[in-house]
Amino acid sequence: MLNHTRRYKKYPTNMAIKQELLDIQNKTSSTEDGTTETLFELSYWKFDQEFCRKALARMFIVDELPFIHVEQKVFVTFIKH
């Protein structure tokens, strides 16, 4: 049984460690007659800790938010989950 579970790809311990989710992205394109079309494209989405950290820092810098926002209870709860 142990040999079988090692070879069986769908066994939970053999699955990829990083979780991937499907993401639907909207893309608009213009046609020759001047109308626009909305296209939906499926892609994989992965959580990227470094990107989120930089986006959070950018939010504080661009919007000129005071750093006290990160000390509020709701924000701390959001970050912990």
N, CA, C and O atoms as CSV, one atom per row, in Angstrom:
chain,resi,resn,atom,element,x,y,z
A,1,MET,N,N,0.820,-1.191,0.000
A,1,MET,CA,C,0.000,0.000,0.000
A,1,MET,C,C,0.871,1.265,0.000
A,1,MET,O,O,0.544,2.242,-0.674
A,2,LEU,N,N,1.957,1.245,0.741
A,2,LEU,CA,C,2.836,2.408,0.805
A,2,LEU,C,C,3.431,2.718,-0.570
A,2,LEU,O,O,3.512,3.885,-0.954
A,3,ASN,N,N,3.843,1.706,-1.305
A,3,ASN,CA,C,4.371,1.923,-2.659
A,3,ASN,C,C,3.301,2.503,-3.575
A,3,ASN,O,O,3.589,3.357,-4.414
A,4,HIS,N,N,2.082,2.043,-3.414
A,4,HIS,CA,C,0.981,2.555,-4.240
A,4,HIS,C,C,0.739,4.046,-3.972
A,4,HIS,O,O,0.566,4.820,-4.913
A,5,THR,N,N,0.725,4.449,-2.711
A,5,THR,CA,C,0.459,5.858,-2.386
A,5,THR,C,C,1.602,6.765,-2.841
A,5,THR,O,O,1.368,7.935,-3.143
A,6,ARG,N,N,2.818,6.255,-2.895
A,6,ARG,CA,C,3.938,7.062,-3.386
A,6,ARG,C,C,3.825,7.317,-4.891
A,6,ARG,O,O,4.200,8.386,-5.374
A,7,ARG,N,N,3.314,6.342,-5.619
A,7,ARG,CA,C,3.204,6.477,-7.068
A,7,ARG,C,C,1.917,7.179,-7.490
A,7,ARG,O,O,1.863,7.774,-8.567
A,8,TYR,N,N,0.890,7.117,-6.662
A,8,TYR,CA,C,-0.407,7.674,-7.027
A,8,TYR,C,C,-0.354,9.194,-6.895
A,8,TYR,O,O,-0.199,9.710,-5.788
A,9,LYS,N,N,-0.479,9.910,-7.997
A,9,LYS,CA,C,-0.274,11.365,-8.029
A,9,LYS,C,C,-1.352,12.153,-7.287
A,9,LYS,O,O,-1.067,13.248,-6.802
A,10,LYS,N,N,-2.549,11.653,-7.181
A,10,LYS,CA,C,-3.624,12.418,-6.546
A,10,LYS,C,C,-3.669,12.228,-5.039
A,10,LYS,O,O,-4.524,12.812,-4.373
A,11,TYR,N,N,-2.790,11.443,-4.499
A,11,TYR,CA,C,-2.741,11.258,-3.061
A,11,TYR,C,C,-2.356,12.584,-2.417
A,11,TYR,O,O,-1.379,13.197,-2.846
A,12,PRO,N,N,-3.088,13.056,-1.397
A,12,PRO,CA,C,-2.875,14.407,-0.849
A,12,PRO,C,C,-1.429,14.735,-0.466
A,12,PRO,O,O,-1.015,15.883,-0.625
A,13,THR,N,N,-0.652,13.781,0.026
A,13,THR,CA,C,0.724,14.114,0.422
A,13,THR,C,C,1.631,14.284,-0.783
A,13,THR,O,O,2.720,14.844,-0.654
A,14,ASN,N,N,1.207,13.808,-1.964
A,14,ASN,CA,C,2.028,13.943,-3.167
A,14,ASN,C,C,1.680,15.187,-3.979
A,14,ASN,O,O,2.336,15.463,-4.983
A,15,MET,N,N,0.669,15.939,-3.569
A,15,MET,CA,C,0.261,17.121,-4.318
A,15,MET,C,C,1.223,18.272,-4.073
A,15,MET,O,O,1.979,18.277,-3.102
A,16,ALA,N,N,1.181,19.236,-4.961
A,16,ALA,CA,C,2.060,20.401,-4.854
A,16,ALA,C,C,1.798,21.146,-3.551
A,16,ALA,O,O,0.658,21.239,-3.094
A,17,ILE,N,N,2.853,21.668,-2.966
A,17,ILE,CA,C,2.733,22.372,-1.689
A,17,ILE,C,C,2.108,23.745,-1.885
A,17,ILE,O,O,1.292,24.170,-1.067
A,18,LYS,N,N,2.476,24.450,-2.960
A,18,LYS,CA,C,1.934,25.782,-3.193
A,18,LYS,C,C,0.553,25.676,-3.817
A,18,LYS,O,O,0.349,24.936,-4.779
A,19,GLN,N,N,-0.372,26.407,-3.274
A,19,GLN,CA,C,-1.746,26.368,-3.745
A,19,GLN,C,C,-1.929,27.307,-4.929
A,19,GLN,O,O,-1.466,28.447,-4.909
A,20,GLU,N,N,-2.605,26.817,-5.953
A,20,GLU,CA,C,-2.917,27.632,-7.116
A,20,GLU,C,C,-4.431,27.739,-7.241
A,20,GLU,O,O,-5.150,26.765,-7.018
A,21,LEU,N,N,-4.900,28.899,-7.590
A,21,LEU,CA,C,-6.318,29.136,-7.782
A,21,LEU,C,C,-6.544,29.671,-9.178
A,21,LEU,O,O,-5.668,30.312,-9.759
A,22,LEU,N,N,-7.722,29.407,-9.712
A,22,LEU,CA,C,-8.065,29.961,-11.009
A,22,LEU,C,C,-8.515,31.400,-10.844
A,22,LEU,O,O,-9.198,31.749,-9.881
A,23,ASP,N,N,-8.127,32.215,-11.784
A,23,ASP,CA,C,-8.473,33.630,-11.760
A,23,ASP,C,C,-9.053,33.995,-13.119
A,23,ASP,O,O,-8.538,33.562,-14.150
A,24,ILE,N,N,-10.101,34.774,-13.129
A,24,ILE,CA,C,-10.704,35.242,-14.379
A,24,ILE,C,C,-10.329,36.707,-14.555
A,24,ILE,O,O,-10.625,37.543,-13.701
A,25,GLN,N,N,-9.677,37.008,-15.667
A,25,GLN,CA,C,-9.275,38.377,-15.946
A,25,GLN,C,C,-10.084,38.914,-17.113
A,25,GLN,O,O,-10.274,38.231,-18.119
A,26,ASN,N,N,-10.557,40.142,-16.966
A,26,ASN,CA,C,-11.285,40.811,-18.047
A,26,ASN,C,C,-10.302,41.558,-18.931
A,26,ASN,O,O,-9.435,42.286,-18.450
A,27,LYS,N,N,-10.454,41.365,-20.223
A,27,LYS,CA,C,-9.628,42.110,-21.173
A,27,LYS,C,C,-10.556,42.718,-22.201
A,27,LYS,O,O,-11.398,42.027,-22.775
A,28,THR,N,N,-10.404,43.999,-22.433
A,28,THR,CA,C,-11.216,44.663,-23.443
A,28,THR,C,C,-10.368,44.912,-24.674
A,28,THR,O,O,-9.188,45.252,-24.586
A,29,SER,N,N,-10.989,44.737,-25.805
A,29,SER,CA,C,-10.283,44.996,-27.054
A,29,SER,C,C,-11.209,45.749,-28.000
A,29,SER,O,O,-12.425,45.559,-27.974
A,30,SER,N,N,-10.635,46.589,-28.821
A,30,SER,CA,C,-11.404,47.372,-29.784
A,30,SER,C,C,-11.396,46.659,-31.133
A,30,SER,O,O,-10.374,46.129,-31.568
A,31,THR,N,N,-12.548,46.658,-31.777
A,31,THR,CA,C,-12.637,46.069,-33.111
A,31,THR,C,C,-12.463,47.161,-34.154
A,31,THR,O,O,-12.374,48.343,-33.820
A,32,GLU,N,N,-12.415,46.764,-35.405
A,32,GLU,CA,C,-12.201,47.721,-36.489
A,32,GLU,C,C,-13.350,48.709,-36.652
A,32,GLU,O,O,-13.145,49.838,-37.097
A,33,ASP,N,N,-14.573,48.279,-36.286
A,33,ASP,CA,C,-15.723,49.173,-36.455
A,33,ASP,C,C,-15.928,50.099,-35.253
A,33,ASP,O,O,-16.913,50.836,-35.211
A,34,GLY,N,N,-15.020,50.075,-34.282
A,34,GLY,CA,C,-15.079,51.015,-33.162
A,34,GLY,C,C,-15.765,50.484,-31.920
A,34,GLY,O,O,-15.803,51.177,-30.903
A,35,THR,N,N,-16.306,49.281,-31.968
A,35,THR,CA,C,-16.939,48.709,-30.780
A,35,THR,C,C,-15.886,48.023,-29.920
A,35,THR,O,O,-14.807,47.667,-30.393
A,36,THR,N,N,-16.219,47.850,-28.669
A,36,THR,CA,C,-15.295,47.173,-27.770
A,36,THR,C,C,-15.871,45.824,-27.360
A,36,THR,O,O,-17.081,45.670,-27.191
A,37,GLU,N,N,-14.994,44.872,-27.208
A,37,GLU,CA,C,-15.381,43.546,-26.755
A,37,GLU,C,C,-14.702,43.264,-25.430
A,37,GLU,O,O,-13.556,43.654,-25.206
A,38,THR,N,N,-15.426,42.581,-24.555
A,38,THR,CA,C,-14.846,42.162,-23.298
A,38,THR,C,C,-14.562,40.672,-23.389
A,38,THR,O,O,-15.467,39.869,-23.616
A,39,LEU,N,N,-13.312,40.314,-23.212
A,39,LEU,CA,C,-12.899,38.919,-23.261
A,39,LEU,C,C,-12.534,38.473,-21.853
A,39,LEU,O,O,-11.968,39.241,-21.075
A,40,PHE,N,N,-12.858,37.238,-21.537
A,40,PHE,CA,C,-12.529,36.679,-20.238
A,40,PHE,C,C,-11.439,35.633,-20.434
A,40,PHE,O,O,-11.549,34.757,-21.292
A,41,GLU,N,N,-10.409,35.735,-19.647
A,41,GLU,CA,C,-9.279,34.830,-19.780
A,41,GLU,C,C,-9.011,34.156,-18.447
A,41,GLU,O,O,-8.905,34.822,-17.417
A,42,LEU,N,N,-8.901,32.838,-18.468
A,42,LEU,CA,C,-8.572,32.090,-17.263
A,42,LEU,C,C,-7.063,32.032,-17.102
A,42,LEU,O,O,-6.332,31.828,-18.071
A,43,SER,N,N,-6.610,32.211,-15.893
A,43,SER,CA,C,-5.191,32.082,-15.606
A,43,SER,C,C,-5.044,31.573,-14.174
A,43,SER,O,O,-6.002,31.560,-13.401
A,44,TYR,N,N,-3.837,31.160,-13.841
A,44,TYR,CA,C,-3.572,30.712,-12.479
A,44,TYR,C,C,-3.173,31.896,-11.623
A,44,TYR,O,O,-2.486,32.810,-12.078
A,45,TRP,N,N,-3.608,31.865,-10.388
A,45,TRP,CA,C,-3.276,32.916,-9.435
A,45,TRP,C,C,-2.553,32.261,-8.276
A,45,TRP,O,O,-3.012,31.254,-7.737
A,46,LYS,N,N,-1.440,32.824,-7.899
A,46,LYS,CA,C,-0.692,32.345,-6.738
A,46,LYS,C,C,-0.499,33.498,-5.772
A,46,LYS,O,O,-0.295,34.640,-6.182
A,47,PHE,N,N,-0.566,33.191,-4.492
A,47,PHE,CA,C,-0.308,34.194,-3.475
A,47,PHE,C,C,1.183,34.497,-3.450
A,47,PHE,O,O,2.005,33.581,-3.421
A,48,ASP,N,N,1.530,35.761,-3.460
A,48,ASP,CA,C,2.922,36.188,-3.445
A,48,ASP,C,C,3.119,37.161,-2.283
A,48,ASP,O,O,2.684,38.311,-2.338
A,49,GLN,N,N,3.777,36.684,-1.240
A,49,GLN,CA,C,3.961,37.480,-0.029
A,49,GLN,C,C,4.745,38.758,-0.310
A,49,GLN,O,O,4.393,39.820,0.204
A,50,GLU,N,N,5.789,38.674,-1.109
A,50,GLU,CA,C,6.621,39.841,-1.411
A,50,GLU,C,C,5.824,40.906,-2.164
A,50,GLU,O,O,5.945,42.095,-1.871
A,51,PHE,N,N,5.016,40.485,-3.124
A,51,PHE,CA,C,4.183,41.430,-3.871
A,51,PHE,C,C,3.182,42.125,-2.950
A,51,PHE,O,O,2.977,43.334,-3.058
A,52,CYS,N,N,2.556,41.367,-2.042
A,52,CYS,CA,C,1.581,41.967,-1.109
A,52,CYS,C,C,2.250,42.961,-0.169
A,52,CYS,O,O,1.680,44.006,0.142
A,53,ARG,N,N,3.458,42.636,0.281
A,53,ARG,CA,C,4.174,43.544,1.170
A,53,ARG,C,C,4.489,44.861,0.468
A,53,ARG,O,O,4.326,45.935,1.046
A,54,LYS,N,N,4.943,44.771,-0.783
A,54,LYS,CA,C,5.261,45.981,-1.543
A,54,LYS,C,C,3.997,46.769,-1.891
A,54,LYS,O,O,4.017,48.000,-1.889
A,55,ALA,N,N,2.900,46.071,-2.190
A,55,ALA,CA,C,1.646,46.755,-2.501
A,55,ALA,C,C,1.115,47.492,-1.280
A,55,ALA,O,O,0.588,48.598,-1.400
A,56,LEU,N,N,1.251,46.887,-0.107
A,56,LEU,CA,C,0.818,47.545,1.126
A,56,LEU,C,C,1.651,48.796,1.383
A,56,LEU,O,O,1.104,49.843,1.730
A,57,ALA,N,N,2.961,48.699,1.216
A,57,ALA,CA,C,3.831,49.860,1.401
A,57,ALA,C,C,3.493,50.957,0.396
A,57,ALA,O,O,3.463,52.139,0.740
A,58,ARG,N,N,3.238,50.555,-0.847
A,58,ARG,CA,C,2.885,51.536,-1.890
A,58,ARG,C,C,1.567,52.242,-1.556
A,58,ARG,O,O,1.419,53.441,-1.791
A,59,MET,N,N,0.606,51.480,-1.001
A,59,MET,CA,C,-0.676,52.060,-0.623
A,59,MET,C,C,-0.474,53.168,0.411
A,59,MET,O,O,-1.086,54.231,0.310
A,60,PHE,N,N,0.377,52.923,1.400
A,60,PHE,CA,C,0.620,53.930,2.427
A,60,PHE,C,C,1.336,55.148,1.860
A,60,PHE,O,O,1.059,56.278,2.261
A,61,ILE,N,N,2.252,54.921,0.934
A,61,ILE,CA,C,3.020,56.034,0.369
A,61,ILE,C,C,2.176,56.870,-0.589
A,61,ILE,O,O,2.144,58.095,-0.481
A,62,VAL,N,N,1.491,56.209,-1.530
A,62,VAL,CA,C,0.722,56.922,-2.556
A,62,VAL,C,C,-0.478,57.649,-1.948
A,62,VAL,O,O,-0.749,58.801,-2.287
A,63,ASP,N,N,-1.195,56.969,-1.048
A,63,ASP,CA,C,-2.387,57.570,-0.451
A,63,ASP,C,C,-2.080,58.433,0.762
A,63,ASP,O,O,-2.980,59.024,1.358
A,64,GLU,N,N,-0.798,58.502,1.126
A,64,GLU,CA,C,-0.345,59.295,2.270
A,64,GLU,C,C,-1.125,58.956,3.544
A,64,GLU,O,O,-1.595,59.843,4.257
A,65,LEU,N,N,-1.250,57.664,3.810
A,65,LEU,CA,C,-1.968,57.196,4.989
A,65,LEU,C,C,-1.037,57.220,6.201
A,65,LEU,O,O,0.160,56.963,6.071
A,66,PRO,N,N,-1.581,57.524,7.372
A,66,PRO,CA,C,-0.758,57.447,8.571
A,66,PRO,C,C,-0.533,55.981,8.953
A,66,PRO,O,O,-1.394,55.135,8.713
A,67,PHE,N,N,0.608,55.690,9.537
A,67,PHE,CA,C,0.947,54.313,9.874
A,67,PHE,C,C,0.096,53.742,11.001
A,67,PHE,O,O,0.180,52.548,11.290
A,68,ILE,N,N,-0.710,54.564,11.634
A,68,ILE,CA,C,-1.585,54.070,12.702
A,68,ILE,C,C,-2.617,53.068,12.167
A,68,ILE,O,O,-3.204,52.308,12.938
A,69,HIS,N,N,-2.835,53.070,10.851
A,69,HIS,CA,C,-3.787,52.121,10.255
A,69,HIS,C,C,-3.390,50.681,10.531
A,69,HIS,O,O,-4.262,49.830,10.711
A,70,VAL,N,N,-2.100,50.386,10.568
A,70,VAL,CA,C,-1.665,49.005,10.787
A,70,VAL,C,C,-1.803,48.580,12.242
A,70,VAL,O,O,-1.668,47.395,12.548
A,71,GLU,N,N,-2.064,49.506,13.131
A,71,GLU,CA,C,-2.224,49.179,14.540
A,71,GLU,C,C,-3.682,48.969,14.933
A,71,GLU,O,O,-3.966,48.552,16.056
A,72,GLN,N,N,-4.600,49.250,14.030
A,72,GLN,CA,C,-6.014,49.090,14.351
A,72,GLN,C,C,-6.387,47.608,14.395
A,72,GLN,O,O,-5.807,46.786,13.687
A,73,LYS,N,N,-7.373,47.284,15.245
A,73,LYS,CA,C,-7.769,45.903,15.473
A,73,LYS,C,C,-8.215,45.186,14.197
A,73,LYS,O,O,-7.857,44.030,13.971
A,74,VAL,N,N,-8.982,45.864,13.381
A,74,VAL,CA,C,-9.513,45.241,12.162
A,74,VAL,C,C,-8.375,44.890,11.207
A,74,VAL,O,O,-8.383,43.813,10.611
A,75,PHE,N,N,-7.415,45.766,11.056
A,75,PHE,CA,C,-6.291,45.506,10.169
A,75,PHE,C,C,-5.438,44.357,10.692
A,75,PHE,O,O,-5.012,43.503,9.913
A,76,VAL,N,N,-5.185,44.322,11.978
A,76,VAL,CA,C,-4.398,43.247,12.583
A,76,VAL,C,C,-5.103,41.907,12.387
A,76,VAL,O,O,-4.453,40.908,12.081
A,77,THR,N,N,-6.414,41.875,12.558
A,77,THR,CA,C,-7.184,40.646,12.333
A,77,THR,C,C,-7.100,40.214,10.879
A,77,THR,O,O,-6.956,39.025,10.593
A,78,PHE,N,N,-7.189,41.160,9.965
A,78,PHE,CA,C,-7.090,40.869,8.549
A,78,PHE,C,C,-5.739,40.239,8.201
A,78,PHE,O,O,-5.685,39.265,7.451
A,79,ILE,N,N,-4.666,40.784,8.733
A,79,ILE,CA,C,-3.332,40.291,8.434
A,79,ILE,C,C,-3.101,38.914,9.023
A,79,ILE,O,O,-2.413,38.094,8.415
A,80,LYS,N,N,-3.650,38.647,10.173
A,80,LYS,CA,C,-3.444,37.340,10.821
A,80,LYS,C,C,-4.154,36.204,10.098
A,80,LYS,O,O,-3.773,35.044,10.254
A,81,HIS,N,N,-5.165,36.512,9.320
A,81,HIS,CA,C,-5.917,35.436,8.641
A,81,HIS,C,C,-5.551,35.441,7.236
A,81,HIS,O,O,-6.055,34.625,6.464
